């Protein structure tokens, strides 16, 4: 999903793409997972709350 996106995504957009109910708790859980992936270098957080694949 992030590879197909033409712009960085926020946690809410990721929830929508995954067909997860748009609720604050779900958005926060997705955001936490995205931040963990960014900490591991799998994703890049280019701006606070905006996630994309890292440039290689």
mmJSON file of the N, C-alpha and C atoms, coordinates in Angstrom:
{"data_MODEL":{"atom_site":{
"group_PDB":["ATOM","ATOM","ATOM","ATOM","ATOM","ATOM","ATOM","ATOM","ATOM","ATOM","ATOM","ATOM","ATOM","ATOM","ATOM","ATOM","ATOM","ATOM","ATOM","ATOM","ATOM","ATOM","ATOM","ATOM","ATOM","ATOM","ATOM","ATOM","ATOM","ATOM","ATOM","ATOM","ATOM","ATOM","ATOM","ATOM","ATOM","ATOM","ATOM","ATOM","ATOM","ATOM","ATOM","ATOM","ATOM","ATOM","ATOM","ATOM","ATOM","ATOM","ATOM","ATOM","ATOM","ATOM","ATOM","ATOM","ATOM","ATOM","ATOM","ATOM","ATOM","ATOM","ATOM","ATOM","ATOM","ATOM","ATOM","ATOM","ATOM","ATOM","ATOM","ATOM","ATOM","ATOM","ATOM","ATOM","ATOM","ATOM","ATOM","ATOM","ATOM","ATOM","ATOM","ATOM","ATOM","ATOM","ATOM","ATOM","ATOM","ATOM","ATOM","ATOM","ATOM","ATOM","ATOM","ATOM","ATOM","ATOM","ATOM","ATOM","ATOM","ATOM","ATOM","ATOM","ATOM","ATOM","ATOM","ATOM","ATOM","ATOM","ATOM","ATOM","ATOM","ATOM","ATOM","ATOM","ATOM","ATOM","ATOM","ATOM","ATOM","ATOM","ATOM","ATOM","ATOM","ATOM","ATOM","ATOM","ATOM","ATOM","ATOM","ATOM","ATOM","ATOM","ATOM","ATOM","ATOM","ATOM","ATOM","ATOM","ATOM","ATOM","ATOM","ATOM","ATOM","ATOM","ATOM","ATOM","ATOM","ATOM","ATOM","ATOM","ATOM","ATOM","ATOM","ATOM","ATOM","ATOM","ATOM","ATOM","ATOM","ATOM","ATOM","ATOM","ATOM","ATOM","ATOM","ATOM"],
"id":[1,2,3,4,5,6,7,8,9,10,11,12,13,14,15,16,17,18,19,20,21,22,23,24,25,26,27,28,29,30,31,32,33,34,35,36,37,38,39,40,41,42,43,44,45,46,47,48,49,50,51,52,53,54,55,56,57,58,59,60,61,62,63,64,65,66,67,68,69,70,71,72,73,74,75,76,77,78,79,80,81,82,83,84,85,86,87,88,89,90,91,92,93,94,95,96,97,98,99,100,101,102,103,104,105,106,107,108,109,110,111,112,113,114,115,116,117,118,119,120,121,122,123,124,125,126,127,128,129,130,131,132,133,134,135,136,137,138,139,140,141,142,143,144,145,146,147,148,149,150,151,152,153,154,155,156,157,158,159,160,161,162,163,164,165,166,167,168],
"type_symbol":["N","C","C","N","C","C","N","C","C","N","C","C","N","C","C","N","C","C","N","C","C","N","C","C","N","C","C","N","C","C","N","C","C","N","C","C","N","C","C","N","C","C","N","C","C","N","C","C","N","C","C","N","C","C","N","C","C","N","C","C","N","C","C","N","C","C","N","C","C","N","C","C","N","C","C","N","C","C","N","C","C","N","C","C","N","C","C","N","C","C","N","C","C","N","C","C","N","C","C","N","C","C","N","C","C","N","C","C","N","C","C","N","C","C","N","C","C","N","C","C","N","C","C","N","C","C","N","C","C","N","C","C","N","C","C","N","C","C","N","C","C","N","C","C","N","C","C","N","C","C","N","C","C","N","C","C","N","C","C","N","C","C","N","C","C","N","C","C"],
"label_atom_id":["N","CA","C","N","CA","C","N","CA","C","N","CA","C","N","CA","C","N","CA","C","N","CA","C","N","CA","C","N","CA","C","N","CA","C","N","CA","C","N","CA","C","N","CA","C","N","CA","C","N","CA","C","N","CA","C","N","CA","C","N","CA","C","N","CA","C","N","CA","C","N","CA","C","N","CA","C","N","CA","C","N","CA","C","N","CA","C","N","CA","C","N","CA","C","N","CA","C","N","CA","C","N","CA","C","N","CA","C","N","CA","C","N","CA","C","N","CA","C","N","CA","C","N","CA","C","N","CA","C","N","CA","C","N","CA","C","N","CA","C","N","CA","C","N","CA","C","N","CA","C","N","CA","C","N","CA","C","N","CA","C","N","CA","C","N","CA","C","N","CA","C","N","CA","C","N","CA","C","N","CA","C","N","CA","C","N","CA","C","N","CA","C","N","CA","C"],
"label_alt_id":[null,null,null,null,null,null,null,null,null,null,null,null,null,null,null,null,null,null,null,null,null,null,null,null,null,null,null,null,null,null,null,null,null,null,null,null,null,null,null,null,null,null,null,null,null,null,null,null,null,null,null,null,null,null,null,null,null,null,null,null,null,null,null,null,null,null,null,null,null,null,null,null,null,null,null,null,null,null,null,null,null,null,null,null,null,null,null,null,null,null,null,null,null,null,null,null,null,null,null,null,null,null,null,null,null,null,null,null,null,null,null,null,null,null,null,null,null,null,null,null,null,null,null,null,null,null,null,null,null,null,null,null,null,null,null,null,null,null,null,null,null,null,null,null,null,null,null,null,null,null,null,null,null,null,null,null,null,null,null,null,null,null,null,null,null,null,null,null],
"label_comp_id":["UNK","UNK","UNK","UNK","UNK","UNK","UNK","UNK","UNK","UNK","UNK","UNK","UNK","UNK","UNK","UNK","UNK","UNK","UNK","UNK","UNK","UNK","UNK","UNK","UNK","UNK","UNK","UNK","UNK","UNK","UNK","UNK","UNK","UNK","UNK","UNK","UNK","UNK","UNK","UNK","UNK","UNK","UNK","UNK","UNK","UNK","UNK","UNK","UNK","UNK","UNK","UNK","UNK","UNK","UNK","UNK","UNK","UNK","UNK","UNK","UNK","UNK","UNK","UNK","UNK","UNK","UNK","UNK","UNK","UNK","UNK","UNK","UNK","UNK","UNK","UNK","UNK","UNK","UNK","UNK","UNK","UNK","UNK","UNK","UNK","UNK","UNK","UNK","UNK","UNK","UNK","UNK","UNK","UNK","UNK","UNK","UNK","UNK","UNK","UNK","UNK","UNK","UNK","UNK","UNK","UNK","UNK","UNK","UNK","UNK","UNK","UNK","UNK","UNK","UNK","UNK","UNK","UNK","UNK","UNK","UNK","UNK","UNK","UNK","UNK","UNK","UNK","UNK","UNK","UNK","UNK","UNK","UNK","UNK","UNK","UNK","UNK","UNK","UNK","UNK","UNK","UNK","UNK","UNK","UNK","UNK","UNK","UNK","UNK","UNK","UNK","UNK","UNK","UNK","UNK","UNK","UNK","UNK","UNK","UNK","UNK","UNK","UNK","UNK","UNK","UNK","UNK","UNK"],
"label_asym_id":["A","A","A","A","A","A","A","A","A","A","A","A","A","A","A","A","A","A","A","A","A","A","A","A","A","A","A","A","A","A","A","A","A","A","A","A","A","A","A","A","A","A","A","A","A","A","A","A","A","A","A","A","A","A","A","A","A","A","A","A","A","A","A","A","A","A","A","A","A","A","A","A","A","A","A","A","A","A","A","A","A","A","A","A","A","A","A","A","A","A","A","A","A","A","A","A","A","A","A","A","A","A","A","A","A","A","A","A","A","A","A","A","A","A","A","A","A","A","A","A","A","A","A","A","A","A","A","A","A","A","A","A","A","A","A","A","A","A","A","A","A","A","A","A","A","A","A","A","A","A","A","A","A","A","A","A","A","A","A","A","A","A","A","A","A","A","A","A"],
"label_entity_id":["1","1","1","1","1","1","1","1","1","1","1","1","1","1","1","1","1","1","1","1","1","1","1","1","1","1","1","1","1","1","1","1","1","1","1","1","1","1","1","1","1","1","1","1","1","1","1","1","1","1","1","1","1","1","1","1","1","1","1","1","1","1","1","1","1","1","1","1","1","1","1","1","1","1","1","1","1","1","1","1","1","1","1","1","1","1","1","1","1","1","1","1","1","1","1","1","1","1","1","1","1","1","1","1","1","1","1","1","1","1","1","1","1","1","1","1","1","1","1","1","1","1","1","1","1","1","1","1","1","1","1","1","1","1","1","1","1","1","1","1","1","1","1","1","1","1","1","1","1","1","1","1","1","1","1","1","1","1","1","1","1","1","1","1","1","1","1","1"],
"label_seq_id":[1,1,1,2,2,2,3,3,3,4,4,4,5,5,5,6,6,6,7,7,7,8,8,8,9,9,9,10,10,10,11,11,11,12,12,12,13,13,13,14,14,14,15,15,15,16,16,16,17,17,17,18,18,18,19,19,19,20,20,20,21,21,21,22,22,22,23,23,23,24,24,24,25,25,25,26,26,26,27,27,27,28,28,28,29,29,29,30,30,30,31,31,31,32,32,32,33,33,33,34,34,34,35,35,35,36,36,36,37,37,37,38,38,38,39,39,39,40,40,40,41,41,41,42,42,42,43,43,43,44,44,44,45,45,45,46,46,46,47,47,47,48,48,48,49,49,49,50,50,50,51,51,51,52,52,52,53,53,53,54,54,54,55,55,55,56,56,56],
"pdbx_PDB_ins_code":[null,null,null,null,null,null,null,null,null,null,null,null,null,null,null,null,null,null,null,null,null,null,null,null,null,null,null,null,null,null,null,null,null,null,null,null,null,null,null,null,null,null,null,null,null,null,null,null,null,null,null,null,null,null,null,null,null,null,null,null,null,null,null,null,null,null,null,null,null,null,null,null,null,null,null,null,null,null,null,null,null,null,null,null,null,null,null,null,null,null,null,null,null,null,null,null,null,null,null,null,null,null,null,null,null,null,null,null,null,null,null,null,null,null,null,null,null,null,null,null,null,null,null,null,null,null,null,null,null,null,null,null,null,null,null,null,null,null,null,null,null,null,null,null,null,null,null,null,null,null,null,null,null,null,null,null,null,null,null,null,null,null,null,null,null,null,null,null],
"Cartn_x":[0.817,0.0,0.871,1.902,2.793,3.612,3.935,4.689,3.844,2.556,1.672,1.237,1.416,0.983,1.929,1.365,2.191,2.591,2.172,2.528,2.59,3.3,3.332,1.924,1.712,0.395,0.392,-0.741,-0.972,-1.644,-1.645,-2.221,-3.689,-4.425,-5.847,-6.015,-5.187,-5.266,-4.906,-3.968,-3.595,-4.774,-5.455,-6.65,-7.711,-7.942,-8.94,-8.558,-7.289,-6.825,-6.931,-6.803,-6.876,-8.298,-9.259,-10.653,-10.811,-10.044,-10.146,-11.083,-11.92,-12.852,-12.079,-12.567,-11.91,-12.348,-11.589,-11.827,-10.497,-10.529,-9.271,-8.328,-8.865,-7.996,-7.329,-8.066,-7.484,-6.426,-6.7,-5.736,-4.462,-4.608,-3.432,-2.629,-3.315,-2.599,-1.832,-2.451,-1.772,-0.587,-0.773,0.318,1.49,1.191,2.243,3.011,2.292,2.953,3.791,3.28,4.049,5.315,5.218,6.398,7.436,6.973,7.906,8.615,7.889,8.506,9.501,9.186,10.111,11.365,11.22,12.38,13.305,12.735,13.521,14.087,13.725,14.239,13.448,12.337,11.516,10.695,10.253,9.544,10.327,9.939,10.535,9.413,9.645,8.7,9.306,8.866,9.509,9.112,7.974,7.466,6.609,6.395,5.635,4.278,4.074,2.807,2.701,3.725,3.694,4.692,4.191,5.026,5.095,6.273,6.504,7.622,7.885,9.024,10.304,11.376,12.634,13.212,13.908,14.589,15.836,16.084,17.28,18.154],
"Cartn_y":[-1.172,0.0,1.249,1.294,2.453,2.53,1.386,1.38,1.92,1.684,2.142,3.593,4.12,5.499,6.483,7.544,8.552,9.677,9.574,10.558,9.846,10.41,9.811,9.721,8.727,8.487,8.727,9.14,9.259,7.977,7.772,6.557,6.399,7.487,7.408,6.852,7.298,6.816,5.339,4.901,3.482,2.661,3.16,2.477,2.34,3.424,3.39,2.375,2.326,1.401,-0.056,-0.277,-1.637,-2.014,-1.135,-1.371,-1.573,-0.826,-0.849,0.285,0.039,1.068,2.321,3.466,4.736,5.157,4.72,5.062,5.522,6.435,6.939,5.836,4.81,3.742,2.982,2.74,2.037,2.892,4.167,5.071,5.141,5.222,5.264,3.973,2.835,1.552,1.459,1.883,1.863,2.825,4.01,4.989,4.413,3.732,3.115,2.084,1.264,0.259,0.915,1.978,2.686,3.297,3.866,4.445,3.363,2.194,1.104,0.664,0.582,0.224,1.299,2.553,3.644,3.561,3.223,3.081,1.962,0.937,-0.202,0.036,1.15,1.466,0.867,0.23,-0.373,0.705,1.695,2.855,4.108,5.207,6.498,7.44,8.146,9.173,10.496,10.993,12.169,13.463,13.445,14.568,13.924,14.613,13.99,13.511,12.192,11.59,11.215,11.47,11.112,9.993,8.864,7.686,7.289,6.816,6.342,5.304,4.694,3.783,4.599,4.101,4.859,4.859,5.911,5.982,5.128,4.439,3.576,3.965],
"Cartn_z":[0.0,0.0,0.0,0.822,0.831,-0.454,-1.028,-2.279,-3.432,-3.386,-4.457,-4.278,-3.084,-2.815,-3.485,-4.037,-4.687,-3.736,-2.484,-1.458,-0.111,0.855,2.191,2.783,3.62,4.202,5.702,6.206,7.642,8.126,9.43,10.013,9.636,9.589,9.222,7.81,6.874,5.495,5.413,6.239,6.271,6.793,7.83,8.35,7.26,6.536,5.466,4.397,4.034,3.003,3.467,4.772,5.313,5.72,5.481,5.872,7.372,8.149,9.604,10.001,10.988,11.457,11.864,11.43,11.746,13.152,14.12,15.522,16.098,17.058,17.616,18.105,18.726,19.229,18.082,17.003,15.85,15.161,15.007,14.38,15.219,16.539,17.416,17.352,17.265,17.16,15.848,14.762,13.465,13.503,14.077,14.17,14.969,16.066,16.872,16.047,15.291,14.453,13.359,12.76,11.731,12.323,13.52,14.173,14.499,14.936,15.216,13.936,12.844,11.567,11.121,11.395,11.06,11.924,13.195,14.082,13.621,13.011,12.517,11.121,10.5,9.176,8.029,8.34,7.302,6.601,7.36,6.825,7.179,6.572,6.898,7.316,8.426,8.859,8.421,7.273,6.677,7.368,7.998,8.765,9.847,10.94,12.015,11.504,11.59,11.194,9.729,8.922,7.502,7.244,6.766,6.581,5.118,4.728,3.372,3.414,2.267,2.182,2.141,2.752,2.694,1.297,0.968,-0.336,-0.29,-1.366,-1.412,-2.533],
"occupancy":[1.0,1.0,1.0,1.0,1.0,1.0,1.0,1.0,1.0,1.0,1.0,1.0,1.0,1.0,1.0,1.0,1.0,1.0,1.0,1.0,1.0,1.0,1.0,1.0,1.0,1.0,1.0,1.0,1.0,1.0,1.0,1.0,1.0,1.0,1.0,1.0,1.0,1.0,1.0,1.0,1.0,1.0,1.0,1.0,1.0,1.0,1.0,1.0,1.0,1.0,1.0,1.0,1.0,1.0,1.0,1.0,1.0,1.0,1.0,1.0,1.0,1.0,1.0,1.0,1.0,1.0,1.0,1.0,1.0,1.0,1.0,1.0,1.0,1.0,1.0,1.0,1.0,1.0,1.0,1.0,1.0,1.0,1.0,1.0,1.0,1.0,1.0,1.0,1.0,1.0,1.0,1.0,1.0,1.0,1.0,1.0,1.0,1.0,1.0,1.0,1.0,1.0,1.0,1.0,1.0,1.0,1.0,1.0,1.0,1.0,1.0,1.0,1.0,1.0,1.0,1.0,1.0,1.0,1.0,1.0,1.0,1.0,1.0,1.0,1.0,1.0,1.0,1.0,1.0,1.0,1.0,1.0,1.0,1.0,1.0,1.0,1.0,1.0,1.0,1.0,1.0,1.0,1.0,1.0,1.0,1.0,1.0,1.0,1.0,1.0,1.0,1.0,1.0,1.0,1.0,1.0,1.0,1.0,1.0,1.0,1.0,1.0,1.0,1.0,1.0,1.0,1.0,1.0],
"B_iso_or_equiv":[0.0,0.0,0.0,0.0,0.0,0.0,0.0,0.0,0.0,0.0,0.0,0.0,0.0,0.0,0.0,0.0,0.0,0.0,0.0,0.0,0.0,0.0,0.0,0.0,0.0,0.0,0.0,0.0,0.0,0.0,0.0,0.0,0.0,0.0,0.0,0.0,0.0,0.0,0.0,0.0,0.0,0.0,0.0,0.0,0.0,0.0,0.0,0.0,0.0,0.0,0.0,0.0,0.0,0.0,0.0,0.0,0.0,0.0,0.0,0.0,0.0,0.0,0.0,0.0,0.0,0.0,0.0,0.0,0.0,0.0,0.0,0.0,0.0,0.0,0.0,0.0,0.0,0.0,0.0,0.0,0.0,0.0,0.0,0.0,0.0,0.0,0.0,0.0,0.0,0.0,0.0,0.0,0.0,0.0,0.0,0.0,0.0,0.0,0.0,0.0,0.0,0.0,0.0,0.0,0.0,0.0,0.0,0.0,0.0,0.0,0.0,0.0,0.0,0.0,0.0,0.0,0.0,0.0,0.0,0.0,0.0,0.0,0.0,0.0,0.0,0.0,0.0,0.0,0.0,0.0,0.0,0.0,0.0,0.0,0.0,0.0,0.0,0.0,0.0,0.0,0.0,0.0,0.0,0.0,0.0,0.0,0.0,0.0,0.0,0.0,0.0,0.0,0.0,0.0,0.0,0.0,0.0,0.0,0.0,0.0,0.0,0.0,0.0,0.0,0.0,0.0,0.0,0.0],
"pdbx_formal_charge":[null,null,null,null,null,null,null,null,null,null,null,null,null,null,null,null,null,null,null,null,null,null,null,null,null,null,null,null,null,null,null,null,null,null,null,null,null,null,null,null,null,null,null,null,null,null,null,null,null,null,null,null,null,null,null,null,null,null,null,null,null,null,null,null,null,null,null,null,null,null,null,null,null,null,null,null,null,null,null,null,null,null,null,null,null,null,null,null,null,null,null,null,null,null,null,null,null,null,null,null,null,null,null,null,null,null,null,null,null,null,null,null,null,null,null,null,null,null,null,null,null,null,null,null,null,null,null,null,null,null,null,null,null,null,null,null,null,null,null,null,null,null,null,null,null,null,null,null,null,null,null,null,null,null,null,null,null,null,null,null,null,null,null,null,null,null,null,null],
"auth_seq_id":[1,1,1,2,2,2,3,3,3,4,4,4,5,5,5,6,6,6,7,7,7,8,8,8,9,9,9,10,10,10,11,11,11,12,12,12,13,13,13,14,14,14,15,15,15,16,16,16,17,17,17,18,18,18,19,19,19,20,20,20,21,21,21,22,22,22,23,23,23,24,24,24,25,25,25,26,26,26,27,27,27,28,28,28,29,29,29,30,30,30,31,31,31,32,32,32,33,33,33,34,34,34,35,35,35,36,36,36,37,37,37,38,38,38,39,39,39,40,40,40,41,41,41,42,42,42,43,43,43,44,44,44,45,45,45,46,46,46,47,47,47,48,48,48,49,49,49,50,50,50,51,51,51,52,52,52,53,53,53,54,54,54,55,55,55,56,56,56],
"auth_comp_id":["UNK","UNK","UNK","UNK","UNK","UNK","UNK","UNK","UNK","UNK","UNK","UNK","UNK","UNK","UNK","UNK","UNK","UNK","UNK","UNK","UNK","UNK","UNK","UNK","UNK","UNK","UNK","UNK","UNK","UNK","UNK","UNK","UNK","UNK","UNK","UNK","UNK","UNK","UNK","UNK","UNK","UNK","UNK","UNK","UNK","UNK","UNK","UNK","UNK","UNK","UNK","UNK","UNK","UNK","UNK","UNK","UNK","UNK","UNK","UNK","UNK","UNK","UNK","UNK","UNK","UNK","UNK","UNK","UNK","UNK","UNK","UNK","UNK","UNK","UNK","UNK","UNK","UNK","UNK","UNK","UNK","UNK","UNK","UNK","UNK","UNK","UNK","UNK","UNK","UNK","UNK","UNK","UNK","UNK","UNK","UNK","UNK","UNK","UNK","UNK","UNK","UNK","UNK","UNK","UNK","UNK","UNK","UNK","UNK","UNK","UNK","UNK","UNK","UNK","UNK","UNK","UNK","UNK","UNK","UNK","UNK","UNK","UNK","UNK","UNK","UNK","UNK","UNK","UNK","UNK","UNK","UNK","UNK","UNK","UNK","UNK","UNK","UNK","UNK","UNK","UNK","UNK","UNK","UNK","UNK","UNK","UNK","UNK","UNK","UNK","UNK","UNK","UNK","UNK","UNK","UNK","UNK","UNK","UNK","UNK","UNK","UNK","UNK","UNK","UNK","UNK","UNK","UNK"],
"auth_asym_id":["A","A","A","A","A","A","A","A","A","A","A","A","A","A","A","A","A","A","A","A","A","A","A","A","A","A","A","A","A","A","A","A","A","A","A","A","A","A","A","A","A","A","A","A","A","A","A","A","A","A","A","A","A","A","A","A","A","A","A","A","A","A","A","A","A","A","A","A","A","A","A","A","A","A","A","A","A","A","A","A","A","A","A","A","A","A","A","A","A","A","A","A","A","A","A","A","A","A","A","A","A","A","A","A","A","A","A","A","A","A","A","A","A","A","A","A","A","A","A","A","A","A","A","A","A","A","A","A","A","A","A","A","A","A","A","A","A","A","A","A","A","A","A","A","A","A","A","A","A","A","A","A","A","A","A","A","A","A","A","A","A","A","A","A","A","A","A","A"],
"auth_atom_id":["N","CA","C","N","CA","C","N","CA","C","N","CA","C","N","CA","C","N","CA","C","N","CA","C","N","CA","C","N","CA","C","N","CA","C","N","CA","C","N","CA","C","N","CA","C","N","CA","C","N","CA","C","N","CA","C","N","CA","C","N","CA","C","N","CA","C","N","CA","C","N","CA","C","N","CA","C","N","CA","C","N","CA","C","N","CA","C","N","CA","C","N","CA","C","N","CA","C","N","CA","C","N","CA","C","N","CA","C","N","CA","C","N","CA","C","N","CA","C","N","CA","C","N","CA","C","N","CA","C","N","CA","C","N","CA","C","N","CA","C","N","CA","C","N","CA","C","N","CA","C","N","CA","C","N","CA","C","N","CA","C","N","CA","C","N","CA","C","N","CA","C","N","CA","C","N","CA","C","N","CA","C","N","CA","C","N","CA","C","N","CA","C","N","CA","C"],
"pdbx_PDB_model_num":[1,1,1,1,1,1,1,1,1,1,1,1,1,1,1,1,1,1,1,1,1,1,1,1,1,1,1,1,1,1,1,1,1,1,1,1,1,1,1,1,1,1,1,1,1,1,1,1,1,1,1,1,1,1,1,1,1,1,1,1,1,1,1,1,1,1,1,1,1,1,1,1,1,1,1,1,1,1,1,1,1,1,1,1,1,1,1,1,1,1,1,1,1,1,1,1,1,1,1,1,1,1,1,1,1,1,1,1,1,1,1,1,1,1,1,1,1,1,1,1,1,1,1,1,1,1,1,1,1,1,1,1,1,1,1,1,1,1,1,1,1,1,1,1,1,1,1,1,1,1,1,1,1,1,1,1,1,1,1,1,1,1,1,1,1,1,1,1]
}}}
